[in-house]
Amino acid sequence: MKKSVIVFLMLLLACASLSFGQNTPSAADESSAASGGIQAPFFAGGALGFGSGTGVGSGRGIGLQQIEPMVGYWYPHIGFLRIGYGVSSFVEEDDEGKDYTVDYSNFGVELGVHAYGDLYVTGSYSRAKDLSDLGDVAWNEWGLGFGSIVNVVSKTLFFAEVQYRWVLDHYDPFLDKKVSGTRMQFNLGFAVYVY
């Protein structure tokens, strides 16, 4: 998990330095100024997902659940499409007290519509996997939530959102049964327009 946090922070720093180095639009270009200097609303960014467990068996408790770099299309005050893929590792303890490493991955797609100014509603789908020497677990999640953006400079924004997620029915080899559940997730992220 520490390596993932370091990579995420380096990505944030790189994107922030790119955004501060970009020129602001001229006053003569009204259409560009109206959109904050954005010529094409393609972005790169990332998000940290905090919340209650993953809904798999006993879950992983409350805390940082995922680190997800993302790309997509975000048109200010209209809507967005975000696609992200995050990987991380964490250590768990088996029934005999021995530690083992779990490799977690998450592929997510989110679609959002701005309802009022900077406020938006969002729906999401994600495919998550926990892979370890003791067994593998994979499941799907659907989410629904809302959020808001804060523009930092002309081509950089931060966002915060809350989602309620449904973890679909799947087989857990550790519990030897099918499990499902719901959970809450709070995302903090950023986006930098690349053009």
N, C-alpha and C positions, 0 to 999 in steps of 0.2 A: 504494500500500500504506500510506503514511503517513496518508492521510486515513481509511482504514478502521480503523487502529489508534486514531486519535484518537476516532472515533465509537464504537468498542468500549469504550474507557476511559470515555467520557462516559456510555454506557449502564450500565456497571458502577457508576459513582459515583451515578447517579440511582437505580438499584435498591437499592444499599446504603443510601442516605439514606432511601428509603421503608421499608426493613425496620427500621432503627433507630428510626424514628418510630412504628412500630406498637405498640399496647398488648399486653402479655403477658396470657395468659389468667388468670382468677381461679382460686383454689384450689378453689372450690366446683364449678366446671365440670370434672368428672373426665374426660368424654369428650374435651373440647377439650384438656385438659392432657396426656392420653395421646398425642395426636398433635402435641404441641408448639405448640398454639394454631392449628393449621391447620383451617379450617372447610371449605374446598374446595381440593383439591390442584392447582390450576392455577398455573402459574408462568411467569415471563419471565426470560430470562437470555441467556447466550452462552458461546461456547467458542473457544479458540485451538487450532488443529490443527498440531502439529509432526510432521515425519517425513521419510521419503525421498520423492523426487519423485512426480509424479502418475501415472507409468506411461505417459505419452504420449511416444513417441519417446525422446529422451535424458533427459526429465524435467527438473525444476527443481532438482535437487540436494537437499541436506538442509537443513532449516530450517523456518520458518513457512510452512505450505502453505495455511491458510485461516483466516478470521475469520468466525464464524458466529453472528449473533444467533438466538435460538430461543425458542419457546413450547411449552407442552405440559402434560402431566398427570403428576405424580410423587407417588405415594403412598408415604410413608416405610416402608421395610422390606418393601415388597411389589413394586412395579415402576413403570415409567414409559413414556411415549410422548413423544418429543421431535421437533419439526419445526423445521428451521432453513433459512435462506436467507442466504448470504453473497456479497458482491461485493467484488472488489479489482482493482487494476491493477498490472502490473509491466512493466519494460522488458527486451527481449531484443535480441540482435544477430543480423542475418541473415548470410548467407555473404559478402556484400560489405562487412561491417563497419559497416553502418548500423543505428542503433537504431530500434526500433518498439515501440509500446505494445500490450500484450495485456490485454484485459479478461476477467477470470476470474469465473465465477459457479458457485455450488454450491447445489443444493437437496438437503437430506438428511432422512431419516426414520430414527429409531432407536427400537428397542423393547428394554427391559431388564427383567430379573427379579432381585430381590434373592435371592441364594443363601444368604447367611449374614450376618445383621445389616446392616452398612453395605456389605458386599461384594456386587457384582452382576455378572451376565453380560449382554452386550448384542450385538444384531445390528443391522446398519445397511444402508441402501440410499441411494445418492446419484447424482444426475445432475449432471455437471460439464461446463462449456463454457469453451473458450479462444477468444475472438473477436479478430481483428486484421485489419489491412488486407491482410496477406499470405495469409490464409485462416482458416477456422474449423474447430475440432475439438470434438467432443462425445463423451462416453463415460459408461458406467454403472459403478458400483463397488458391490460387496457386501462387507460387513465382519463380522467376528466378534471379540469381545474381552471384556475384563473391566475392572472399575474399582471405586472406592470413593468414598464421600462423607464429608465432614467438616462437621458442623453448626456454624455460626458463632454465630448467635443463633437465636431460636425459629423464624423464618421465612426464614432464609437458609442456603444450603449451598454448599460448593465441592465439585467432583468432579474426579477424575483417572482416566483410563482409557487402556488400550493396546488397539489394534485391528490385526488383520491384514486387509488389504484385497485383494480380487481386482478388477483392472481388466479389464473384459470386452473382447473383441475388437472393434476399431473401425478405421475407415480414417483414416490420418494423411496429409493432402495434402502435408506437408513432406517426408515420407519416401517418399511415393507407394506405400504398402503398408499392409496391415492389421497392427495391433500389439495386444498384450495384455501383461499382467504382474501382478505382485503388489507390495505395498509395506506398510510398517509406519507407523502413525500414533499419536501420543501426544496426547491431548486434555486440556486444562486449562480448566475452566469454572466457572460459578456459576449458581445458580438462586435466584430470590426469589419466594416465594408471594405471589400478588396478593390473596388473600382468606383 
